[in-house]
Amino acid sequence: MERRPTLFAPPPELGAKKSMRRAGTLSRPDRKMTLLRQNPSMFEKPKEKPSAWVLFSWAVTCCCPGPVLRSCVPSTQQQAWREKVALCFIAGFLMAATAFFLLFFNSTLCPPDMKLSVPLEVFGGVVIFGKMYKSRDMIPPYNTLFDKTDGDKDNMGTDVSQAFAPPPMPSCDRSSFSFAKIKNPCQPDNCLDLDQLRNERNLREFDGDQTARTITKNISYIPSPAYQWSDLRRRNLVAYGSNVLNFDPYLRQFPDPIPGDAADALIRKAYAINDITHLMAQSSILSNDDKDCLFRKYNAGQLNNVPMGCMAAKFFTWVLTSVVLIITFTKFLGAVVFDWFVSRRISREPSPDKVRSNFNPSSVSKPILQNRDSEAATLLNGAGGVTTGNAADLYTVLLVTCYSEGEASIRGTLDSLAGTSYDDRKKLLFVIADGLVKGSGETQSTPDIIINMMEHDPRFPTDPRPQSYQAVASGSKQHNMGKVYCGYYRFEGHMVPMVLVVKCGTPQEIDSPKPGNRGKRDSQLILMRFFSRVTLRDRMSPLEYDLFRKIHHITGVTPDFYEAVLMVDADTQVDKPSLRYLVNTLQNDQAVMGLCGETRITNKTQSWVTAIQVFEYFISHQLGKAFESLFGGVTCLPGCFCMWRIKSLDEDGMTRPIVGNPDILEQYSTNEVYTLHQKNLLLLGEDRFLTTIMLKKFPIRKTVYVPKAVCRTIVPDDFKTLLSQRRRWINSTIHNLMELVLVQNLCGTFCFSMQFLVLMDLISTAVLPMGLIATYYLIVKIAITPPNPSDTTSFLLAISMGVVLFLPAVIVLLTGRRITYVGWMMVYLLALPIWQFVLPLYSFWHFDDFSWGETRKVEGHKESKSGHDDGDGKFNESLVPLRRWEEYESNWRKSRLSVAGSGGSSAEAESLIDFNDLK
């Protein structure tokens, strides 16, 4: 694949003498088709007429009128509160439906007072004169006659009436047909006495006692055996209305037709079709006494009389349980297939035919390259830092977003990134400090901590001038300023170019608690918008131009060389080979736009709170992300450790931004949110929301999981912080799944699609508390009464419960191959009430809480429930001028020459230049 020209080289068709001009990418028609237009309801300002959702939220909270609600909820938060209650109402309805199905569905459709015939498959059952008896409880030696009834299915419910003396049948004495005259083979002297066996040998009927009730819950039984139509054909029986007749004794005694006997012909015809009902109705040869004799003498039981309600209960139980098991086993097999056959292939060293040609430094215009100082030239030529790697390695940005972390966390992160086994010349540490804040318990502010870690470039002042940019905020806070520090970061022989952006705020907010703080999403957008404008040759803000020239100075290449960005949090440590594996994946498959590795916990044994999180982290990667990656649709690339492709070449040879696509920026930088749903998307889970809009914009491209790329992070060690963190994660998950479930062109179709699986994930997240209650209910029920295979509902639910609870142990052995995680799984199972009851219910009731809570605490500041503080007034766009690179460059050179003419140093010239006010 071939690169397009850089900002400094004129396009080939213009010629060297023609001036640089803007490319036509932004004027292309497809650029105007934004996601906002494809999904106008996502961030659209509510119309004056209330929407259906708003009306629904009012209806659910009709018992709380405005004046009453105003006493406990601020007026600005009342609609969010109503929407929260509406969402909780929907979740409660889904949980009630789940409880009804698991606990009451079967008993409702099959009432407790219902009487059914006894199934033939009952253990030890025999048929005697049309009734089912329990031979297993008989006193020896008579039970030896019924030994074969305990064998296979064909022998269960065997008819042994021929071994007993028949009861008196007056109607047969009055009949003249042959069928009424036959005798049992045991007559007259060898027949068993049924009454004697009842009284002396404990032969009992199935009469609906406790033994029979264990067969199917809440149903009692009449002693008649129940036959299916398949049983009639297999056992050569004949249906007579709802009854079943056994003509085998008659046909054994009269194997050949009896001339002149009309009843004999009728019986043989019925025997051939297993049904005598219609023949009897159409024939007039049999009197009522004949019919009564025929029924009493050959009665074998009844046709299955299970009502439609019970059949429906059984059917829906099978269907829903099958769906759950199919999804579970599909995820399991998908995770195993991905681990065994896919994961190693996607991250291996790319073959030469998959490697794209990289920029050649000679393509950059000569005058600018000559302006590099000796330090940058030394780094570029490999005399400083680690230069191991191959020439095809992608130039990669290592983005670290900081807020209130301490020195140890930040240094650990920067050390791990600098120490990755990747060419230092092709790495750029891009650190952003989100405001002039000081973490709780720290002696220095976060920016000061990072500044002290850098080796500053002497060409630039140690205290650079703040430059303006447009931030993600409301009102006047859209105007923000940042200082760009540049230099190098050294660690164990590595020397990595580094830029630090300190969001310091405007002069008007210098006395506020958190000057310059605009949130993590704003920090990410500084980088995304910068590389988007570089790729599209768009106009830049003063901050972006300052970044451009300082990156070019310390790296020796222009920013449009960079093709990938690794995003990590300031408390994450990346393993040495991880960066290599992630870049290899991008090289091996050009369709991959985003990827992540496995996040492991550093402080596993610090407290019981950290211990219960170990297996949860493991299974979310090895099962959840591995399965999604098999289809190229990982729904959440965690912000603590993920990589995005900055740009890509289309088939027409045009370079197009990926993570910096204008449509992505338009949605991700939205600063006006009106509904509870929008606020949960934008303020709580930036990483998941970014993944969501990327999948919506590029449904054909892939987001994948690379298990060989590993990072380690510190998780909350106290329950209060965990509660705050999971509140944000659970609420963000629910609202992002609500967006993804509407995407029509994800991988697969109908029940075999990512869209269907996303819907199942959404529903399962909403019903987690009730799922836990049902699980414990089944455990108690099984402990008291072990499930019988004939009890379809209990048996299937017991199987589902066992699969869901213990299949992860198989995942541990087959994929992770870390036996110790079986022990961590047991710890996780003990903490299920926390994961599936406490955390979800707490999160649902705090749908309207958009703060970060205890996760990131800042000294001397209490965060508001509505998230980041809103600005007052209106944003003045003239405070953030946008100019082309050549305009900035021309004015910058004039200013430098003016200062140099007066004898000033290079650093002094830099300190005097204000890009916010270039003439």
N, C-alpha and C positions, 0 to 999 in steps of 0.2 A: 504494500500500500504506500502511496506517495503522499508526502506532506504538501500542503499549500504554502505559499510564500509567507514569510514573517512580516511583522509590522514594519520592518526596516528595509525590506527588499521589495521593489515595485513588482507587480505582477508581470510575467514574461511578455504578455501581449502589449504592455504599455511602452516597453523600451526603457532603457536606463535614463534617458533624458527627460522623460515625462514625470510630472510631479505625482506624488502619492495621492491617491484618492480612495474614498471609502468603497468597499466592496458592496455588491448588491444583495447581500444575504437578507438584510432586514426588510427589504422591499418585496421579498418573495411572497406569493399569495398564501402559501401554507404556513408562513410565520404568523399570519393573522388569525389562524384557527386555534384559539387558545382553549385550554381545558375549562376556563371559566364560562366560555360560551357553550361547550359541550355539556356542562353540568351547571346550569345557571343558578340552581338552588343552593349550591354548596356555600358560597360566600356572598350571595345576593342580599342586599338590604331588604328587610321585610317590607312588603307593600302596606299601604294604609289599611287595607282590608285584611283582617286577621286570617292567617292561613288555617288549614284544617288541623295542623298540629297544635297551634296556639289555642284554637277552640277546644281541642281535646284536653289540653292541660288545664284550661279554665273549668271544663266540666268535671274533671277528676278532683279539682280543688274547690269545688263550688261551696263547700262548707266553710271555706276560709275567705270571706270577702275582703276587699282591699283595706277598709278601715281597721278590721280586726288584725289582718296580717301586718299592717304598718307598725303595730306596737312591738313586734318582735323581729321583723325583717325590714331592712332599709328599702325604700321605694325603688332604688336603682337595682336591687337584687330580687325583687318580688317575682318577676317573670322567670328568672333562672330557678327560683325556688319552686315555682309551679311546674316547670318542665322537669325538675328533678323528681318531684312527687309523681308526675305522669310516667317517667321512666321506671321508677320504683314500682308503680302500679303494674306496668307491663311485665317487669321481672317477676313480681309476685304472682301474676296470672300464669306465667309460664311455669313457675315452681308449683303452683296449685295443680296445674294440668299434669305435671310430672308425678306429684304425689297421688293424684287420682288414678293414674295409670298403674303405678307400682303397687299401691296399697288397696285400692277400692274397685278397680276396673273389672276384675274377674268376678268379685262377689256381687257387683251390681248387675252384670249380665247373666250370672248364674246364681240366683238367690239361694240362701242357706236352706230353705225348706223344700228345695227341688229334689225330687226322687228320680233316679235314673236306674237303668238296668246295669248289672255288673259287667265290666269289660272282660272279654275272654282272656286277656293277658294277665289277669290277676294270678298271683303265685299260689299254686296248690289248689286251684279251683277245678271241680268236676261237675258235669251236668247229669242230673238224675230227674227224669220225667219233667223236663222243662224248667228246672230250678238249679241254681248254682250253689254247691256245697263246698265247705272248706275242709278238704281232706288232710291238710297239713296238721290240723289239731287233733286228729284221731288218735286213739289209744291203740297200740299194736295188738294183734297182728294184722288187723283188717286194712291198715294203710298200705300194705304191700300191693294190694290190687291197684292202687292209684299212683305207684311210683313214677310211671311214665308221664304223668301230668305235670311233673316239675322239670320237664326237659325243654325242648325247643318250642318255638311259637306254634307249630302245627299241632302239637300235642296238648297245649294249654287249653283248658275248657273242654276236655274230651267227654263225649256222651257215653256214660257207662250204665245207661238205663237197663240194658239187656241182662245185667247181672242181678237184677232185683225183681221180686214178685210184683206185678203191676197191681195198682189199686182197683177196686171194683168199678166197672164201667157199664151201667145199665143200658146206655144208648147203643153200645156195641152188641149187646145181647139181642137188641131189636133189629139190627141191620142184617141184611142177607148177602152183602158183598164180601168178597174174599179178604179185603184188607181188615175187616172187623174180626176175622176168625183166627188170625195167626197168633201163636204163643211165643213167649220169650224162650231163648235156647236153654235157660236154666230150669224151666218148668219141667216136671212138677216138684222135684225134690232138692235141687241144688241152688235155689235162689236165696239171695241175702234178704234179710228182713230189715227194711228201712227204719221202721219204728224202733227195732232193737238197737240198731247202730246209733240212732239218735239218743236213746236213753242210756246205753251202756258204753258206747265207744266214742261219745262226744263228737258225732258228726253233726255239724251245724250249718244252717243256711247263712248266706251273706244277707244280713237283714238291716244294714245301715248302722251297725255298731261302730265302735272306735276303730277297729281294725279296717273296716271298709272305708271309713272317713279319711284315712291316711292316703287313700288312692288319689282322690281329688279334693281339694280344699272346699269345705262348706257344702258338700253335696252328700246326701244319704242315698241308700240304694234299696231297691226291691230285689228279691233274690233271682229274678229271671236273668239269664245271661244275654248279653247284647252282641249281636252279630253285625258285621259290616257286609256290604254286598260282595266284597272280595272273599269273605269267609264262606259265603254261600257257594260260590263257584269252586273254591278250593276244597271244601268238605262235602260237595254234592248234596247240599240242602236246598229246600224249597220254601219260598216265601208265600205266606198265606195272610194277606193284609199286612198287619204289623207284627204278625207271628211268624215263627220259623218252624218248619216240619222236617223230620228226619225219616225218609222212606227207605233207608238202607236195610233195616230188618225185613221189611216186606219184599224188597227186590232180591235179598239173599235167599229167602224162602221160595219165591216165585221168580226165578231168573228169566223165564220165558213168558211171553204174553199169554193170557188166559182167554181162549176163544169165548165170545159171547158175554164177556164181563166188561160193561161200558166204563165202570169205575176204574178197572185195571188200565184201560187205554188212556183214561184221563190222567191217572197218576204217572204213567210212563211219559206222556207228552209233557207234563209239568216238570218231571225230573230232568228232561232234556234242556229246558229253558230256565230252570231254577225259580219258577214262579207259577203258582196255581190260582192266583187271585182272580184274574180275568176269566180263566177257564171255568172256575166255579160259578162266577156270576153269569156266564153265558149258558151254562148247562142246567138242565132241569131234572137230571136223572137221580140226583142225590136229595134225599129228604133232610129235614132238619136234624133228625136223629143220626143220619149218616154223616152229616157235616160235623156234628158234635163228637161223634165217635172218632172221626178222622183227626180232629184237633187233639182230643185227649190222648189217643193212643200213640200219636207220632210227634207230640209237642216237644220241641228242643229249645225254645226260648223266644226271644223277640228281636226284631230288627233294632238297630241302634236308634235310641230315641233321644239323642242329645239335641236340645232345641237350638234354634238359630242364634240366640244370644250367646250360648256357650261356644258354638262354633265360631262366631265372630270374635269372641274374646281370645280364643285359641289362635285364630288367624292373625289378628293384629299383634298379639304377643310374638308370634313367629316372625312377622314382618319387621317390627321395630327392633326386636332382639337381633334379627339377622342383619339389619342395617348397622346397628352398633358394632356387632362382631366383624362384619365385613370391613367397616371403616377402620376398626382397631387393627385387624390383621393386615389390611392393606398398608396402613402406616408402618406397621412392624416390618412387613416384607420389603416395603420401599426403603426403609431405613437400612435394612441389612444389605439389600442390593446396592444402594448408594455407597455404603461403607466398603463392601467387598470389591465392587467392580468399577465404580465411577470416581470416587474421591481421589484415589491415587493417580488416576489418569488426568484429571483436570488440572492438577497442580504440579505435574512433572515438568522438567525442563522443556521448553518449546522447541520443536524441530525448526530447522532453518526456513522451511517453506511457510511457516506460520508467523515468522518474525518480520515486522515491518521495518523498513529503513528509517533511521532516525535523522534528526537534523544534523547537517554538517555545519560546524562553526563558520566555515568559509562562506556560507549562504547569508550570514549576517553582514550588514554593511560595514566596510572597513573602518570608517572614522570612529564609530562607537566602540568597536573592539579595541581600538588603540587607546581608548580612555580608561581601560581597566588598569588598576594599580597592580603592583607586584604581588600582593597577597592573593588577589583573585586569580592572577595568571598562574601562580604557583599551585593553587588548589586545582585549577583546571588541568594542568599538566601532570598532576599526580605526585608532585613532590611533597605535598602535605596531605594528611588524611589517608584513609584506606580506599584503595581504588580497585579492589577485587570485584570481578563481575565480567559481563560480556558487553560488547559494543551495542548490542540490541536492547539492553535494559531501558525501560521507560523512565523518563524524568518524572519523579514522584514528589508530591508535596505531602509533608507530614504535619497535619493540622492538629494542634492541641488547644482546646478551649479551656480556659481557666476562670475560676470565679473566686472562691474563698479557700482553696486548698492550701495546705501548709507546705513548708520547704521540702520536707522529706518526700511527700507524695509527688510534687512537681519534679524534683531532681530525679527520683526513681523513674518517672515517665520519660524525661528527656534523655537520661542515660540509656534506657532500653532502646529508644528510637535511634539514638546516635550509634549504638553498638550493634544494630542489625547488620547481618551479613549481606550488605548491598553497597554498591559503589557510592562513596561519599559525595562524589561530584554530581551524582544524579539524585541526591536527596536534598530537600529544602525543609528545614524546620520552620513552620509557620505557626507562631504562638500568639494567641489573642487573650488579653486580660480584660475581662468584662467589668470594667469600672474600677474606680479607685476605692477598693474595698479591702478590709482586713478581716481575715477569718477569725472565728471565735477562738481565743486562746493564743493568737499569734502576736508577735512583737512587731512585725513588719507587714505592710500591705502586700497584697499579691503581686502587683506590678514591681515593687521594689525587690521582692524575692527573686523574680525572674531576671530583672536587670542585672543583679549581682552575679547571676550565673553565666552571663554572656561575656564573650570576649569582643569588645566593641571595635568596629572599624574606625581607625583614626581619622579617616577622611570626613566623617560626619560628626556633628556635635553630640555630646553625651546627653544633652537635653534637647531633643528636636522640637521644632515648632509644631503645634497641633494643626491638623488638617481636617477639613469638614467632609462629611458624607451624610447621606440620608439613611436614617436608622429605622428599624421596625418599632414604631411606637405611635402614639396618638398625640395630636395637637403639636405644641411647640417642641416636644421631645423628639420629633422626627429629625430635628437638626442635632447632630452629635459630632464630636470631634475626637480624633485619635492621633496619638504620637507613634511614629514608625521608627523603631530602633533596628539597626542592622549590625551584623557581625558574624561570629562563629561560635559553635559550641564544641568543646573538646572533651573527649572521654576515651580513655584507654587507647590512645593513638589515633582515634577518629577525630576528624575535623570537619564538621558539617555546617554549611551556610545556614544562617538563622535570621529571621526577621521577627520582631515582636511588635504587635499592635496593641497599644494601651488605650482603651476607650476612656478618655479623661473627661468628657462632657464639655459643654459650653461654659464660658465664664459666668453665666447667670446661675448655673447649678453647682458651682464649686462648693457652696456651703451645705448642700443637701447631704443626706446620709450616705448615698451611693452615687457619687458623680459619674456619669458616663455609662452606668449600668443599663443595658437594654435587653439582656437575656441571651441564652445560648443560641437561639434561632438567629438573632441578629449577628452574632459572631460568625456563624456558619455562612450567612448571606454576604458578609464582607468578602469572604474568599470566593463564593459562588458567583457573585455579581462581578467581581474583579476579573475572573477568568472568562466569564461570558463576554464581557466587553473587550477583552484582549482577543478572544477567538473571532468575534464578529467585527473587530475594528470599530467599536462603538465609542462614543464620547465617555470620558472618565471624570470622576469627581477628583478633587484635590488629593484626598487620601489615596485613591487608586493610582494616580500618577506617581505619588511619592513611593508607593509600594513598587510600582513598575520599575522605576529607575534604580531603586536600592536592591531589588532582587537581581536585576541585570548586572549591577556592579559587583555584588558578592559572589554570584554564580558564574559570571562570564557568558551567560546565555540569556536570551529574552524570555519572558514568562510564557510565551506561546509554545515553548519547547515542552512544557509540562503536560502530561496526558492522564495522570491519575492522582487522586488525593486520598490519603489514609487519614481517617478521622478517629482520634482517640481522646478520651477524657484525661484530665490531669492527675488521676489516681490509678491509671492503668499502666501496666508494664508489659511490653511486647517481647516475646521470645525472639532470639536472634534470627532464626530462619524464616520467621513468619512473613516478613515483608517480601522475601523472595517468592514464597509460595503464592501469595496473593497476586503479585505481578505476573508470575507464570500463568496463572489462571486467566488473567486478562489477555495475555498473548496467545494462549491456546484456543480461545474462543472469542472472536470479535463481537459476538452477540451478547456477551456478558457486560452488563452496565454497572452492576453493584455486587458486592460480595462481603462476606464477613467470616471470621474464624471462630474458634471456640473460646469462650470466656470461662476461666477457672477462678476459684476463690483462693485468695492468699491466706486469709485469717480463718481457716476452717474450724479450728478448735478454740477460738477466742472466747466464745460463749455459746449457750444453747441456741441463741438466735442465729448465729452464723452456722452452727451445725445443721440446723433444719433446712438451710438454703443450699447445701452442697449438692444433694441429689436433684433438687429442683433445677439448678443451673445445668447439671449434666443431662437430664432427660429432655430439657427444652432444646438442647442442641442435637444430641445424638438421635432423638426420635422426631421431634417437631421440625427443626430446620433441615435435618437430613432428608426427611420425606419430601418437604416442600422443594428442596434443592433438586430432587430427582426430576421435577417438572419445571425447574427454572423459575419458581415463583415464591421465594422466601418472603414472607409478608412483613417481616420486621428485621431490618439490618440495624443492630444495636449501635447507638451513637458512641458507646465507649470503645468500639473496635470494629470499624467497617471501612471499606474502600469503594470509591465511586470513580467511574471513568469520566474524565473532564470533557473529552471531545472524541469524535470518531469521524472517519471518512465514509461518506455515502458512496453508493455505486456510481454516481455521476462525478465523483472526485471532489465534491464539496466537503469542506470541514464544517461539521456542525457540533455545537455544544450539546453535551448530554446532561450532566448534573447542573450545568448553568444554562440550560435551555430557557428562553424567554417565558415560555408557558409555565415552566416549573417555578421560575422566579416570581412570576405574577401571583401564583397561588401561595407559595411559601412565604412571600414577603407581605401578605395581607395584614394590614394593621387595624382594620375596622371589622370587628366581629360583633354579631348581633344576637346570636342564639347560644343556648347552652351547648349544643352540638359543636358549633364552630369553636367555642372557647376550649372545649375539651380536646379538639383536634390540634389547635395551634399553641396552647399554653402549657400542656402537660407532657406530651410525648413527641418531641420534635423528630426523633429518629424514626419512629413508626409512621408518623405523618409524611415525612419525606419519602419513605419507601412506598407508601400508599399512592402518592401523586406520581411517583416515577413509574409504578406499575400501570397506572391509568393512562399516562402519556405514552409509554413505550410498552404496550402489552406483548409485543413480539420479542423484545429483548429480555434478558434473564437477570435474575438476582439469585445468587448461589451461596452455598455454605462450603467453606474449605476447612475440614477438620484438622489438617496438618498445621494450619496457622493458629497459634495459641497466644492468648494474652492472659494476664492475671490481674485481678482487681480486688479491692478491699470492699466488703459488703457491710451493711449496717450491723452493729454488734449489740444494739439494744432494741427492744420491741417497739418503742415509740418511733424511732427512726424508720424501722422496717414498715410499720403501719403507714407512715407518711409516704414512703417510696412506693409501696404496692398500691396505695390509693391512686397515685398518679398513673402507674402502669396499667392497672385493671381498667380504670375509666378510659384511658387513652386506647387501650386494646378494643374495648367495646365500640367506641365511636369510630375507630378506623375500620373495624370489620364491617360496620354498617355502611361505610363508603365502598369497601372492596366488594361486598356482596352485590352491588349494583353494576359492577364492571362485567359486560357481556362477553368480551373476547379473551378471557383467561383460558388457560390450557384445559382441554377436555370438553366433554359434553354431558349434560344432564347430571345424573347421579355420579358419573365418573369424571367430574370436572373439579377444578380448583374452586370455582364459584360455589358449588354445592358443599365442598369441605369447609370453605369459609363460613357458610351459613350454619353448618353443624358446630363449628367452633364458637360462633356467636351465641347460638342457643345453649350449648353446654356451659359457656362462661356465665350466662344469665341464671342457670339453674343449679350452679355448683352447691349452694347450701342445701337444697332439697335432695340433691344427689347424695350428699354425705349422710343425711338422715335416713334415706332409703337404704343406703349401704349398711348402716348399723342395724336397721330393722331386719334386714335379711340375715345378717350375722346372728342376731339373737334368735330369729325364727329357725334357722338351720341348726343352731345349737340345741334348741328344744325339740324340734321335729325334723330329722334329716329328710331332704327332698326325695320324693319317689319319682322315677321317670314318667309315671303316668300323670303326675301333677305338672302339666306343661308350664304354667306360669312360673311357679316357684323354681322348677328345675332349670328353665332357661335363664331366669334372672340370677340364679346362683352361679350358673356357668359364666354369664357375662361379668358378674362381680369378680369372680376368680381371675378371669382373663385380664380385666382392666387393672386389678391390683397387683398381679404377680408377673404379667408379661414384661414389664420393665426390667425385671431381674434377668430375663433372657437377653434383653437388649444390652445389658451391662456385659454379659459374657460373650455375646456374638459381635458386638461393635466396639464398645469401649475397651473390652478385655482388661478391665481393672477390677479385680475381685473385691477390693476394699469398698467399692461403691455399692456392693450388696448390703454391707453394713450401714452405709449412709442411707440406703433405701429404707431400711427398717426404721431409722431415725425419722426419715421423712414421713413414713406411714403413721408413726406415733403422733406426728404433728399435723395430720390431716384436718382435725377440727380448726386449726389456725388457717391453713391454706384454703380450705373449701367452705368455711363457715364464717369465721371472724373477719378475715380480710375482705371477702366479697361483700358481705353485708355492710361493713364500715364504708367501703368504697361506694356502694350504691347510694347510701344516704348522704355522701359527700360529693355527689355529682356536681354540685355548685361551688365547690372549693377548688380554685385554680392556682393556689399557692404551692410552693415547693416544700412548705412545712419545715420539718426537722432535717431534711436531707442536706441542705446547704445553709448553715447558720452564719450570719455576719454580725460582727461585734457592734453593739449599739444600734441595731435596727431590727424592728419587728415587721415581718412581711405581712402585707394585706391579703385577705382572702381572695381578692379579685385578681391576684397575680402581680405582674409588674405595675409599678405606679404609673398612672396616666398623667400626661402633660396637659397643661391648660393653654388656652389661646389657640391660634392657628399657626400652621407651618408656613414659613416664608421661603419659598423655593429659591429665591435669589441668594439665599445664604449658602447654598450648595451649588456652585456653578459647575456645569458640565462642558468640557472642552475636548477637542481632539488631541491626540498625542503630539502632533506636530506644533500645535499652538502652545501647549505647555513647554515643549522642548525649546522652541524659539525664544520664548520669554525667559526661560531658565538660563539659557546661554547668554542672553544679553545681560541679565542680572549678575551672572558670574564674572563676565568680562568687566563690568562696572566695578565690582568689588576688587577683582584682581588688579585693576588699574590703579587702585588706591593703596595697593600693597597688602591687602588682607589675605589671610590664609584660606585654604579650601574649606576648612570647618567653619570659619567665620562667615564665609560666603553662604554656606548652607543655612546657617542660623538666621541670616537676614532675609532669606527668600521666603515669601509668603505666597503659596500657590492658591490661596483663597482669594487673592486680590491682585492677580497678574493683569497688566495692561496690554 
